Amino acid sequence: MVVMTHLRDVKMIKDKTLEQIDPMKQAIMLMKKHQVKMDEDFLVTLETNKSQIKEVSERALGPVKETILPL
């Protein structure tokens, strides 16, 4: 049961985090529209972080799911 709780928690955190990316992306686009100067390209950083979140989640969930699936 504890394993299932951890799997659920990882999935919930991943989903919440990914839901927050679109509003952040819209805010960045709005700032760019109004010529707000930024030191780096946050859209690229945001997309990189999005892919990293998905990758880490899969690495965390994948092996565990495969192990408990036959049970």
DAMO-V928598 format. One record per helix or strand of 2 or more residues. SS is the DSSP state (A for helix, B for strand). FROM is the first residue (numbers start at 0). LEN is the number of residues. If there is no record, write none. Layout:
# DAMO-V928598
ss	from	len
SS	FROM	LEN
SS	FROM	LEN
This chain:
# DAMO-V928598
ss	from	len
A	1	32
A	41	28
